[in-house]
Amino acid sequence: MSANPITALTGRRVEVLTEPAVAELAMRLLREAVAVGVAEGARIDDGDARDVLAWLQTLAPGSTTSMLQDREAGRPLEHDGLTGTVVRLGDHHASTSPPTAPCSPSCPPSPHKRELLRGRRGRR
């Protein structure tokens, strides 16, 4: 949810997740996934997002992700499979935290979500 798109976008291995600015982006992605999960009925919270990032930051330097491997090999990236569900469900629940959408170009936000993200709080 966070490591795959970040490593593919940066072209770097998992140690990039230990850099403060990148770790902050990873937390935003993970928190969005938690918010969507909670909206779907999952019993998870921000602590789970922190635990995932902490675990990712302990992976051995040089470790890679499948999405980075695909990028390096010139293969199509698995955006939809790895981030698409969060984007679609976030759109469905009118999530106002959009960090995953740019990581999943196959799932652009709907016009309704774009309006919400601009601060217009109307309902469907």
C-alpha positions in Angstrom: 0.0 0.0 0.0 2.9 2.4 0.6 6.2 0.7 -0.2 5.3 -0.4 -3.7 4.1 2.9 -5.1 6.8 4.9 -3.3 9.7 2.7 -4.5 8.3 2.6 -8.0 7.8 6.4 -8.1 11.3 7.1 -6.7 13.2 4.3 -8.4 14.7 3.5 -5.0 14.8 0.5 -2.7 12.9 0.3 0.6 15.5 2.2 2.6 14.0 5.3 1.0 11.2 4.8 3.6 13.5 5.8 6.4 13.9 9.3 5.0 11.7 11.7 7.0 9.8 13.3 4.0 9.3 9.9 2.4 8.2 8.3 5.7 5.7 11.1 6.1 4.2 10.4 2.6 4.2 6.6 3.5 2.2 7.4 6.7 -0.3 9.5 4.6 -0.8 6.6 2.3 -1.2 4.1 5.2 -3.6 6.4 7.1 -5.7 6.7 4.0 -5.9 2.9 3.8 -6.8 2.8 7.5 -9.6 5.4 7.0 -11.0 3.5 4.1 -10.7 0.2 6.0 -12.6 1.7 9.0 -15.3 3.1 6.7 -15.7 -0.4 5.4 -16.0 -1.8 8.9 -12.4 -2.9 9.7 -11.3 -2.7 13.3 -8.0 -0.9 12.7 -6.5 2.4 13.7 -3.6 4.8 13.3 -1.5 2.5 15.4 -1.7 -0.2 12.8 -0.4 2.3 10.2 2.5 3.2 12.4 3.3 -0.5 13.0 3.3 -1.2 9.2 5.7 1.7 8.5 7.9 0.7 11.5 8.1 -2.8 10.0 8.9 -1.6 6.5 11.7 0.6 7.9 13.3 -2.5 9.4 13.6 -4.3 6.1 17.2 -4.9 5.0 18.7 -2.1 2.8 18.6 -3.1 -0.8 15.2 -4.9 -0.4 12.9 -4.2 -3.2 9.2 -4.3 -4.1 7.4 -6.0 -6.9 6.3 -2.7 -8.4 9.9 -1.4 -8.5 11.1 -4.6 -10.1 8.4 -4.2 -12.7 9.4 -0.6 -13.4 13.1 -1.6 -13.7 12.2 -4.4 -16.1 10.0 -2.1 -18.2 6.9 -4.1 -17.4 3.4 -2.6 -16.7 3.0 -1.5 -13.1 0.4 -3.1 -10.9 -1.2 0.2 -9.8 -4.7 -1.1 -9.8 -4.0 -4.3 -7.9 -2.0 -2.6 -5.2 -3.7 0.8 -4.7 -6.9 0.8 -6.8 -9.1 -0.6 -4.1 -8.2 2.1 -1.6 -8.7 4.8 -4.3 -12.1 3.4 -5.4 -13.4 2.8 -1.8 -12.0 6.2 -0.7 -14.0 7.8 -3.6 -17.1 5.8 -2.6 -16.8 7.0 1.0 -15.9 10.5 -0.1 -12.5 10.3 1.6 -11.0 13.8 1.9 -7.4 12.4 2.2 -6.3 11.8 -1.4 -2.6 10.7 -1.2 -3.2 7.4 -2.9 -4.9 8.7 -6.0 -1.7 10.0 -7.6 -0.1 6.6 -6.9 -2.8 4.8 -8.9 -3.3 6.5 -12.2 -5.7 3.8 -13.3 -8.2 5.1 -10.7 -8.7 8.9 -11.1 -11.0 10.5 -8.5 -14.6 11.0 -9.5 -16.0 14.6 -10.1 -17.7 14.3 -6.7 -14.5 13.5 -4.9 -12.6 16.3 -6.7 -15.3 18.7 -5.5 -14.9 17.4 -1.9 -11.1 17.7 -2.2 -11.6 21.4 -3.2 -13.5 22.0 0.0 -17.1 21.7 -1.3 -18.7 19.4 1.1 -21.9 18.5 -0.9 -23.3 15.0 -0.9 -24.2 12.8 -3.8 
